[in-house]
Amino acid sequence: MSAFVTGAADSRPELPLTGERTVPGLTEENYWFRRHEVVYQRLADRCADRDVLEAGCGEGYGADLIADVARRVIGLDYDESAVAHVRARYPRVEMRHGNLAELPLDDGEVDVVVNFQVIEHLWDQAHFVRECLRVLRPGGTLLMSTPNRITFSPGRDTPINPFHTRELNAAELTELLTDAGFAVESMLGVFHGARLVEMDARHGGSLIDAQIERALADAPWGEQLLADVAAVRTDDFDLVDAAERDIDDSLDLVAIAVRP
C-alpha cells in the first residue's frame, strides 16, 4: 500500500491514487510500487501450478503476475471499483467482491493465500488470519507482507499512514500467525540495496523521508528526487532472511507460513 498521496497522473487508465493502495504507471509512485512488486516477483515460484487466492488484491498487478505461473488465481477485494478494474484489465484473474473478514471461499479451496501490504489495514487481524487457515488445504502456504512498524512509524503510538489500523514488528507478526495455527517457515525483510543506499545519501539520508515530506507539504518535487524515484527497480531491493540480517532494521516484513 502506498505511504503517501500525490497528484501524479499519466495517460494510462488506472485506479485513482488515494494513498490506500499503490498503482503502477505513476512516476512519483514508482518507489512504492517497486518496493511492493519485488515481493511478488521473489515469491512467485511459491505459487507455481497451484490454486492461489490474493486476499486484498487492490489494483491487480500482483495477481496478474502470479497468473504467469499459477494454475488458478482468485482475486478478492472489498472495493467495487477495484473489482471492476481488475476484471477489465486482468482477465486471467478470477475476481470476486467480498469482505476479508469472511472470505467467500470454501474450506480448503486453495493451496496458497497471498496477502501483501494488507494486514495493517484490518481491524480484526486475528480473525482474518484464521480465515486464511480455513481456506487453505493442509500443507498450504500463506505469504504475507506488511510494513515493519519499527521502521515505518518509528517512535509513534499510532501508524503514520492514516489508512493503517495496526502495524506489526516481526515478533508480533510471528505471534499473530502462530496463534492462528500456522507454522512460520521463514521471516524475511525487505531492505534497500546498494543503489538505494546511494539515493538515500543524496537525499539527506532517506529517500523515503524526502518523498513523504514533499507529499505532506504538497511541495514540488525537485528534479533530482523525481529522477531518482523514477529510476528505482525491483532489483534495487534486497529480500533477506531474518537469520542473515537484523529483521528489526527491515523496511517491510515478509512471512512464509504453512498450515499444518
Secondary structure, 3 states (H helix, E strand, C coil): CCCCCCCCCCCCCCCCCCCCCCCCCCHHHHHHHHHHHHHHHHHHHHHCCCEEEEECCCCCHHHHHHCCCCCEEEEEECCHHHHHHHHHHCCCCEEEECCCCCCCCCCCCEEEEEEECCHHHCCCHHHHHHHHHHHEEEEEEEEEEEEEHHHHCCCCCCCCCCCCCCCECHHHHHHHHHHCCCEEEEEEEEEECHHHHHHHHHCCCCHHHHHHHHHHHCCCCCHHHHHHHHHCCHHHEEEEECCCCCHHHCCEEEEEEECC
